[in-house]
Amino acid sequence: MTDKVDNWHKLARYDTNIQGELHANLLRNNGITVSLQALSAIPGMNSGIVLWVQEEELAQSQRILNNIDTDGDVETAAEALLNSMSDAELGIVTDNQKDRTTPNNEGGKA
């Protein structure tokens, strides 16, 4: 059992789920724990989302979100987020990460 009390604070509300998810991922990439609350119980309904963060991360979360360019569109924001993420965060396996113990069949018998 931990001594930490869940002390969640409402950080932001977004009209579309994609905006909320993009901003939640941005916060997570900065080491902040985020909880998402969909505003509809119907799966796939794009009715908006609320972001919640712990009290000790509230100020840092607000600073990060305040530095987002809101004049751009969602596609531009998504592209910027993807460009800021590493291959590992995106689930892309590079040559250095491949398991070298698996033999390949180049030039050999199958």
N, C-alpha and C positions, 0 to 999 in steps of 0.2 A: 504494500500500500504506500502511496506517496503522500507527501505533505502538500503538494501543489494543488491548489483549488482551481477548477476551471473558471476562468474569469474572462469570458468572451465579450467582445465589444463589437457593435455593428460598425463596420468601416465604410461600406459603400453599397449602394443599390444601383443595379443596371437594368435598363429596359429590355435588353436582349441577353440571352444566355451566353452567346459567344463573347460579348464584351466582358462579362464577369469572369468567364473562364480564362480569357487572355490575361486579364489583370491578376487573377489568382495565380496563374503560372508565372507571371513576372515576379510576384511576391515570393513564391516558392523558390524560384531561381536565386533569390536573394536571401534564402535561409529562413523565411518567415512561414510559420504554420498558419494555414488558411482553412477555414471551414466554409463550404458553400451551402446556401439554402435556396432551393428552387422555389419560385413563387407560384408554382402550379404542381399539383400532385399527379397530373396526367403526363406520363412519359412522352418526350418529344415535343411537348408544348413549349413554345418559345415565349414565355410570359415574363421573363426577367429572373434576376438572381440577386441575392444579398451575400456580401462577403463579411465574414466574422474573423477577428484576430484576437489573440490574447492581449491582455492589458499592457504587458511589458513590451510588446512589439507594435503597439498602436501608433506611437509617434513616428517610428521608422517607416511603417507602412504608409502613413499619410504623406511623409516626405517623398517616398518613391512614387506614389500615385500622383502627387502634385507635379512631378517632373515629366509626366506623360503629355505628349503633344496631342491635344484633343481636337485640333483643327483638321487632322488627317482622317481618312476613313478607316473602317475596320480592316480592310485588306492591307492597307499600309501598316497598320499597327501589328497585324499578324505577321507580315513579312519582317518587320523590325524585330519582333520577338523571336522568330525562327532564326534570324541571322545572329542573334545574341546567344543562342543556345549551342552547346557543344554537340559533336556527333553522338557521344554517349548519351546525352540527355534526350536526343532525338531518336535513339535506338538504332543508329547506324553503326554497323560493324566495319572497322577499317582493317587493313592488312595487318597492322600491329596487334590487333585484338583477336585475330583468328587463332583457333587452337592449332598449334604446330604439331601436336602429337598425332593428328589424323593424317594417315598417308594419302597422297594423291595418286591417281592412276596415270599420270602423264608418262607416256611412252612405255608403260608396263602392261601386264596382262590384267584384264578386268576381273 
